[in-house]
């Protein structure tokens, strides 16, 4: 993407935004803000591509790190030395994966089986294991080159969460929650786990090469990716609230909408979760996975970029935890689903990493600016749950939200981004009962902000 193309896209953005916002802001203020945004993106793209003496990457590859090989180090940009950054990242990993078992670690070794060592990542507050945390743990391990931890988590996942029964509605996927002894607590699938498992496997295949059996990362990833789009609908009886219930479930993506589902099974309606939308990953799947599905995954990435704009509030930049395919609220999902709450923390990180890796949609810069401006308006000790128009519902200053707000700086253009990166730097590694979700988001944010969340 060259500077001229960026300007052309921004002309369109200016026209649309002026029509939408003219009643609430003056044309002069809007023009100034978008001009600043245009200047930032032009400078950023030029710097990232080193256009003097270099060929511009094909438009299909974007202008982000995939095309340039360059990852922004936000910690270095606020003046931290590489030695300080290395120490902070390594210290956080050591605490969260090998720290005190009572108050620090979320990673627990669990013996061995025929495939080798087993280990799980647990939500210590609720004493459960989730596909979410296991797959996050694998992403963290591959980014740091920790193959032993990666393989142990994958082995536990395949041993206990993977559904191998061919007549089960969740066949070929991973049940989303179990006890620490491996006993299933749910028969259903939460697709964000599969998305992170899959991406971790592709990264591992390229970083370490593939082994055999469950450790043939490329084959296991290709198999899972094909099922995520194509797995046939299966009906079957599953345990249900002390009895049983016949459930029907199919693929994890809605084919008609090119969009990830919140759940593929019919115990609930079909809708999506904005924080499950990972266009940065879909672009990679299109290049690493089966070629016959490449066009679908590229289209899914574009659909998710549009979806981010649809589901975010036009002023606050906040998004709900759940949304329909058209971006409208899932009104029957309770206040959790319609408010900005814990699931929703992650969405800004998703669009910002997409900008970092691919830089295909400049609207993501505007989304980060809106979101950070909103939190700036709430002061330095903002809460963590809000209505979409900005009314605070929970006062806790959550470390996980601090982490993702810093990641949003990857796409932000306003200099206020530095305060969010500084706050992450000054925030200690989470410990205690909240260390699972807060800690994993924190660990991944350290990668994002140090330029270490890479496409291996």
VEXMAR-166558 format. One record per residue (C-alpha): residue in one letter; x, y, z. Coordinates in nm, 3 decimals. Example, Ala and Ser with C-alpha at 12.3 -4.5 7.8 and 13.67 -1.06 7.14 Angstrom:
<sites>
- residu east north up
- a 1.230 -0.450 0.780;
- s 1.367 -0.106 0.714;
</sites>
This chain:
<sites>
- residu east north up
- x 0.000 0.000 0.000;
- x 0.160 0.330 -0.107;
- x 0.097 0.680 0.023;
- x -0.128 0.770 -0.270;
- x -0.348 0.470 -0.200;
- x -0.373 0.568 0.168;
- x -0.481 0.920 0.069;
- x -0.744 0.780 -0.163;
- x -0.886 0.559 0.112;
- x -0.889 0.851 0.351;
- x -1.082 1.069 0.111;
- x -1.356 0.808 0.135;
- x -1.330 0.794 0.513;
- x -1.353 1.173 0.538;
- x -1.673 1.179 0.333;
- x -1.842 0.906 0.534;
- x -1.741 1.038 0.872;
- x -1.846 1.394 0.791;
- x -2.196 1.279 0.704;
- x -2.224 1.071 1.021;
- x -2.075 1.317 1.264;
- x -2.165 1.660 1.129;
- x -2.440 1.706 1.385;
- x -2.203 1.645 1.680;
- x -1.877 1.806 1.573;
- x -1.771 2.084 1.346;
- x -1.630 2.024 1.002;
- x -1.313 2.205 1.100;
- x -1.245 1.980 1.399;
- x -1.314 1.668 1.196;
- x -1.089 1.780 0.913;
- x -0.807 1.857 1.153;
- x -0.834 1.520 1.321;
- x -0.842 1.327 0.995;
- x -0.560 1.534 0.849;
- x -0.349 1.439 1.150;
- x -0.445 1.077 1.097;
- x -0.355 1.092 0.729;
- x -0.017 1.246 0.805;
- x 0.057 0.977 1.064;
- x -0.035 0.690 0.835;
- x 0.161 0.835 0.544;
- x 0.471 0.882 0.758;
- x 0.431 0.543 0.924;
- x 0.392 0.358 0.596;
- x 0.683 0.539 0.437;
- x 0.906 0.465 0.736;
- x 0.795 0.104 0.754;
- x 0.848 0.037 0.385;
- x 1.171 0.232 0.340;
- x 1.042 0.336 0.000;
- x 1.362 0.497 -0.116;
- x 1.544 0.228 -0.311;
- x 1.293 -0.046 -0.220;
- x 1.007 -0.209 -0.405;
- x 0.659 -0.154 -0.264;
- x 0.512 -0.486 -0.148;
- x 0.210 -0.612 -0.342;
- x -0.115 -0.460 -0.218;
- x -0.242 -0.806 -0.122;
- x 0.034 -0.838 0.137;
- x -0.053 -0.510 0.308;
- x 0.205 -0.269 0.448;
- x 0.255 -0.418 0.793;
- x 0.514 -0.646 0.945;
- x 0.430 -0.940 0.717;
- x 0.543 -0.732 0.418;
- x 0.825 -0.535 0.582;
- x 0.957 -0.768 0.851;
- x 0.948 -0.475 1.092;
- x 0.762 -0.476 1.423;
- x 0.724 -0.159 1.628;
- x 0.885 -0.167 1.972;
- x 0.664 0.072 2.165;
- x 0.864 0.028 2.485;
- x 1.178 0.141 2.302;
- x 0.983 0.435 2.158;
- x 0.910 0.558 2.513;
- x 1.277 0.531 2.605;
- x 1.323 0.185 2.755;
- x 1.647 0.002 2.678;
- x 1.652 -0.339 2.515;
- x 1.806 -0.485 2.831;
- x 1.520 -0.346 3.040;
- x 1.263 -0.479 2.795;
- x 1.418 -0.826 2.786;
- x 1.422 -0.841 3.164;
- x 1.058 -0.734 3.193;
- x 0.931 -0.988 2.938;
- x 1.134 -1.276 3.078;
- x 1.043 -1.192 3.437;
- x 0.671 -1.190 3.357;
- x 0.695 -1.527 3.184;
- x 0.892 -1.675 3.471;
- x 0.633 -1.559 3.724;
- x 0.324 -1.664 3.527;
- x 0.461 -2.000 3.409;
- x 0.711 -2.105 3.673;
- x 0.642 -1.885 3.974;
- x 0.499 -1.961 4.314;
- x 0.222 -2.220 4.271;
- x -0.002 -2.055 4.528;
- x 0.001 -1.695 4.416;
- x 0.188 -1.650 4.085;
- x 0.184 -1.925 3.824;
- x -0.104 -2.023 3.595;
- x 0.093 -2.311 3.438;
- x 0.087 -2.647 3.617;
- x 0.266 -2.968 3.519;
- x 0.039 -3.274 3.523;
- x 0.251 -3.586 3.475;
- x 0.318 -3.766 3.148;
- x 0.151 -3.997 2.899;
- x 0.264 -4.180 2.585;
- x 0.314 -3.846 2.406;
- x 0.531 -3.698 2.681;
- x 0.485 -3.434 2.953;
- x 0.143 -3.281 3.021;
- x 0.066 -2.934 3.155;
- x -0.237 -2.707 3.179;
- x -0.307 -2.336 3.223;
- x -0.577 -2.274 3.480;
- x -0.817 -2.007 3.595;
- x -0.710 -2.031 3.956;
- x -1.005 -1.821 4.077;
- x -1.257 -2.077 3.952;
- x -1.032 -2.387 3.949;
- x -1.112 -2.466 3.585;
- x -0.916 -2.513 3.264;
- x -1.036 -2.347 2.944;
- x -0.943 -2.380 2.577;
- x -0.896 -2.001 2.585;
- x -0.616 -2.013 2.842;
- x -0.450 -2.325 2.700;
- x -0.433 -2.177 2.351;
- x -0.309 -1.843 2.487;
- x -0.041 -2.038 2.671;
- x 0.069 -2.199 2.345;
- x 0.087 -1.863 2.167;
- x 0.299 -1.727 2.452;
- x 0.526 -2.032 2.443;
- x 0.588 -2.022 2.069;
- x 0.661 -1.649 2.074;
- x 0.929 -1.705 2.341;
- x 1.066 -2.024 2.186;
- x 0.952 -2.239 2.481;
- x 0.893 -2.567 2.299;
- x 0.870 -2.784 2.612;
- x 0.586 -2.577 2.755;
- x 0.417 -2.557 2.415;
- x 0.417 -2.933 2.364;
- x 0.304 -3.007 2.720;
- x 0.001 -2.776 2.689;
- x -0.086 -2.914 2.347;
- x -0.058 -3.270 2.479;
- x -0.296 -3.191 2.770;
- x -0.539 -3.022 2.530;
- x -0.545 -3.318 2.293;
- x -0.570 -3.567 2.580;
- x -0.855 -3.407 2.774;
- x -1.039 -3.137 2.578;
- x -1.024 -3.279 2.226;
- x -1.345 -3.453 2.119;
- x -1.259 -3.769 1.927;
- x -1.605 -3.931 1.940;
- x -1.729 -3.914 1.580;
- x -2.097 -3.903 1.685;
- x -2.044 -3.609 1.923;
- x -2.168 -3.264 1.811;
- x -1.826 -3.118 1.903;
- x -1.625 -3.387 1.718;
- x -1.290 -3.261 1.591;
- x -1.286 -2.958 1.820;
- x -1.206 -2.888 2.185;
- x -1.463 -2.857 2.461;
- x -1.418 -2.517 2.614;
- x -1.397 -2.601 2.985;
- x -1.279 -2.883 3.210;
- x -1.168 -2.948 3.564;
- x -0.798 -2.958 3.642;
- x -0.814 -3.340 3.640;
- x -0.934 -3.328 3.279;
- x -1.301 -3.408 3.340;
- x -1.519 -3.215 3.095;
- x -1.741 -2.949 3.247;
- x -1.891 -2.853 2.912;
- x -1.963 -3.045 2.591;
- x -1.954 -2.732 2.377;
- x -1.698 -2.531 2.183;
- x -1.578 -2.172 2.226;
- x -1.421 -2.094 1.886;
- x -1.166 -1.842 2.014;
- x -0.977 -2.137 2.161;
- x -0.958 -2.308 1.822;
- x -0.846 -1.983 1.659;
- x -0.551 -1.948 1.896;
- x -0.465 -2.320 1.890;
- x -0.458 -2.308 1.512;
- x -0.241 -1.999 1.487;
- x -0.001 -2.132 1.751;
- x 0.037 -2.455 1.552;
- x 0.115 -2.273 1.227;
- x 0.370 -2.052 1.402;
- x 0.528 -2.357 1.567;
- x 0.551 -2.541 1.235;
- x 0.747 -2.252 1.088;
- x 0.959 -2.182 1.394;
- x 1.053 -2.539 1.491;
- x 0.940 -2.763 1.209;
- x 0.682 -3.038 1.247;
- x 0.726 -3.368 1.428;
- x 0.506 -3.675 1.420;
- x 0.166 -3.763 1.557;
- x 0.008 -3.485 1.758;
- x 0.331 -3.288 1.718;
- x 0.302 -3.273 1.340;
- x 0.200 -2.911 1.383;
- x 0.133 -2.839 1.016;
- x -0.091 -3.142 0.962;
- x -0.283 -3.088 1.284;
- x -0.334 -2.721 1.193;
- x -0.451 -2.798 0.839;
- x -0.691 -3.060 0.974;
- x -0.836 -2.821 1.231;
- x -0.866 -2.532 0.986;
- x -1.056 -2.744 0.735;
- x -1.299 -2.851 1.008;
- x -1.349 -2.496 1.129;
- x -1.505 -2.414 0.793;
- x -1.629 -2.747 0.656;
- x -1.714 -2.987 0.936;
- x -2.060 -3.135 0.867;
- x -2.346 -3.087 1.108;
- x -2.363 -3.366 1.369;
- x -2.657 -3.439 1.599;
- x -2.604 -3.628 1.921;
- x -2.695 -3.668 2.287;
- x -2.475 -3.486 2.537;
- x -2.488 -3.453 2.916;
- x -2.707 -3.158 3.010;
- x -2.786 -3.027 3.359;
- x -2.809 -3.362 3.527;
- x -2.969 -3.534 3.231;
- x -2.907 -3.536 2.858;
- x -3.008 -3.330 2.558;
- x -2.987 -3.376 2.182;
- x -2.762 -3.108 2.035;
- x -2.682 -3.022 1.675;
- x -2.360 -2.846 1.579;
- x -2.144 -2.785 1.276;
- x -1.855 -2.567 1.161;
- x -1.721 -2.278 1.369;
- x -1.765 -2.012 1.099;
- x -2.094 -1.902 0.948;
- x -2.048 -1.963 0.577;
- x -2.306 -1.709 0.461;
- x -2.151 -1.426 0.664;
- x -1.781 -1.530 0.656;
- x -1.784 -1.480 1.030;
- x -1.681 -1.668 1.344;
- x -1.964 -1.787 1.566;
- x -1.990 -1.740 1.939;
- x -2.101 -2.104 1.949;
- x -2.159 -2.351 1.665;
- x -2.421 -2.555 1.853;
- x -2.794 -2.502 1.862;
- x -2.834 -2.472 2.238;
- x -2.815 -2.098 2.170;
- x -2.891 -1.863 1.879;
- x -2.633 -1.794 1.610;
- x -2.441 -1.471 1.669;
- x -2.082 -1.358 1.705;
- x -1.841 -1.217 1.961;
- x -1.635 -0.918 1.840;
- x -1.338 -1.031 2.049;
- x -1.332 -1.360 1.852;
- x -1.263 -1.169 1.530;
- x -0.894 -1.208 1.446;
- x -0.828 -1.081 1.092;
- x -0.452 -1.085 1.149;
- x -0.477 -1.460 1.201;
- x -0.715 -1.518 0.909;
- x -0.468 -1.356 0.670;
- x -0.202 -1.595 0.795;
- x -0.432 -1.897 0.761;
- x -0.494 -1.800 0.399;
- x -0.119 -1.828 0.338;
- x -0.031 -2.125 0.559;
- x -0.343 -2.342 0.531;
- x -0.510 -2.541 0.251;
- x -0.501 -2.334 -0.068;
- x -0.856 -2.420 -0.167;
- x -0.986 -2.216 0.126;
- x -0.747 -1.921 0.099;
- x -1.002 -1.688 -0.061;
- x -1.254 -1.759 0.215;
- x -1.009 -1.666 0.491;
- x -0.898 -1.349 0.313;
- x -1.262 -1.249 0.281;
- x -1.320 -1.333 0.649;
- x -1.041 -1.089 0.737;
- x -1.209 -0.811 0.540;
- x -1.546 -0.894 0.695;
- x -1.397 -0.868 1.045;
- x -1.240 -0.530 0.966;
- x -1.580 -0.401 0.863;
- x -1.737 -0.563 1.170;
- x -1.507 -0.374 1.407;
- x -1.643 -0.047 1.267;
- x -2.003 -0.166 1.292;
- x -1.988 -0.285 1.653;
- x -1.791 0.001 1.810;
- x -1.968 0.305 1.951;
- x -1.906 0.607 1.721;
- x -1.784 0.826 2.008;
- x -1.639 0.602 2.281;
- x -1.495 0.328 2.061;
- x -1.634 0.069 2.306;
- x -1.778 -0.258 2.175;
- x -2.020 -0.511 2.325;
- x -1.922 -0.861 2.427;
- x -2.170 -1.013 2.178;
- x -2.319 -0.887 1.853;
- x -2.533 -1.011 1.567;
- x -2.384 -1.061 1.222;
- x -2.499 -0.713 1.118;
- x -2.331 -0.556 1.422;
- x -2.650 -0.498 1.620;
- x -2.674 -0.590 1.988;
- x -2.775 -0.938 2.098;
- x -3.049 -0.809 2.326;
- x -3.142 -1.147 2.473;
- x -2.785 -1.202 2.597;
- x -2.820 -1.007 2.926;
- x -2.632 -0.693 3.022;
- x -2.301 -0.876 2.995;
- x -2.351 -0.931 2.625;
- x -2.464 -0.575 2.547;
- x -2.203 -0.390 2.757;
- x -1.829 -0.341 2.727;
- x -1.706 -0.607 2.969;
- x -1.439 -0.876 3.003;
- x -1.471 -1.045 2.662;
- x -1.480 -0.703 2.499;
- x -1.143 -0.600 2.644;
- x -0.971 -0.799 2.371;
- x -1.129 -0.647 2.062;
- x -0.905 -0.339 2.043;
- x -0.604 -0.566 2.065;
- x -0.736 -0.767 1.770;
- x -0.774 -0.470 1.535;
- x -0.442 -0.321 1.650;
- x -0.246 -0.641 1.589;
- x -0.411 -0.662 1.248;
- x -0.280 -0.314 1.176;
- x 0.066 -0.414 1.304;
- x 0.090 -0.729 1.094;
- x -0.096 -0.624 0.778;
- x -0.180 -0.248 0.784;
- x -0.464 -0.292 0.537;
- x -0.740 -0.085 0.698;
- x -0.660 0.270 0.819;
- x -0.996 0.284 0.997;
- x -0.825 0.085 1.271;
- x -0.614 0.393 1.352;
- x -0.929 0.592 1.412;
- x -1.078 0.318 1.630;
- x -0.773 0.316 1.857;
- x -0.774 0.694 1.881;
- x -1.142 0.700 1.981;
- x -1.096 0.431 2.242;
- x -0.791 0.589 2.401;
- x -0.956 0.932 2.400;
- x -1.252 0.784 2.586;
- x -1.036 0.626 2.855;
- x -0.835 0.948 2.883;
- x -1.162 1.126 2.963;
- x -1.217 0.883 3.252;
- x -0.894 0.973 3.430;
- x -0.603 0.756 3.536;
- x -0.802 0.510 3.748;
- x -1.082 0.418 3.506;
- x -1.303 0.115 3.563;
- x -1.342 -0.197 3.352;
- x -1.714 -0.239 3.268;
- x -1.914 0.026 3.080;
- x -2.228 0.078 2.881;
- x -2.134 0.145 2.520;
- x -2.203 0.518 2.559;
- x -1.952 0.533 2.844;
- x -2.135 0.498 3.176;
- x -1.907 0.316 3.420;
- x -2.056 0.004 3.582;
- x -1.756 -0.150 3.757;
- x -1.481 0.052 3.922;
- x -1.194 -0.199 3.928;
- x -0.889 -0.075 3.734;
- x -0.823 -0.411 3.566;
- x -0.471 -0.505 3.466;
- x -0.603 -0.691 3.162;
- x -0.771 -0.378 3.030;
- x -0.459 -0.173 3.102;
- x -0.272 -0.428 2.891;
- x -0.505 -0.418 2.590;
- x -0.530 -0.038 2.596;
- x -0.153 -0.034 2.556;
- x -0.175 -0.276 2.262;
- x -0.422 -0.034 2.099;
- x -0.126 0.203 2.070;
- x 0.001 -0.004 1.777;
- x -0.271 0.159 1.566;
- x -0.312 0.490 1.751;
- x -0.205 0.819 1.596;
- x -0.255 1.066 1.881;
- x 0.051 1.109 2.108;
- x -0.164 1.009 2.404;
- x -0.077 0.650 2.309;
- x 0.244 0.683 2.507;
- x 0.061 0.717 2.841;
- x -0.103 0.377 2.788;
- x 0.228 0.211 2.707;
- x 0.386 0.380 3.010;
- x 0.104 0.252 3.231;
- x 0.153 -0.103 3.109;
- x 0.527 -0.072 3.175;
- x 0.459 0.048 3.529;
- x 0.197 -0.221 3.601;
- x 0.331 -0.522 3.791;
- x 0.278 -0.875 3.661;
- x -0.066 -0.989 3.784;
- x -0.076 -1.225 4.080;
- x -0.339 -1.363 4.314;
- x -0.689 -1.473 4.218;
- x -0.714 -1.255 3.905;
- x -0.384 -1.370 3.754;
- x -0.531 -1.601 3.488;
- x -0.715 -1.371 3.248;
- x -0.538 -1.053 3.358;
- x -0.200 -1.224 3.347;
- x -0.236 -1.381 3.003;
- x -0.357 -1.055 2.848;
- x -0.067 -0.879 3.024;
- x 0.189 -1.131 2.895;
- x 0.069 -1.103 2.537;
- x 0.061 -0.723 2.565;
- x 0.428 -0.726 2.661;
- x 0.499 -0.910 2.335;
- x 0.289 -0.669 2.131;
- x 0.447 -0.360 2.283;
- x 0.804 -0.490 2.256;
- x 0.778 -0.596 1.892;
- x 0.795 -0.964 1.989;
- x 0.452 -1.082 1.878;
- x 0.584 -1.212 1.547;
- x 0.482 -1.406 1.240;
- x 0.716 -1.703 1.262;
</sites>
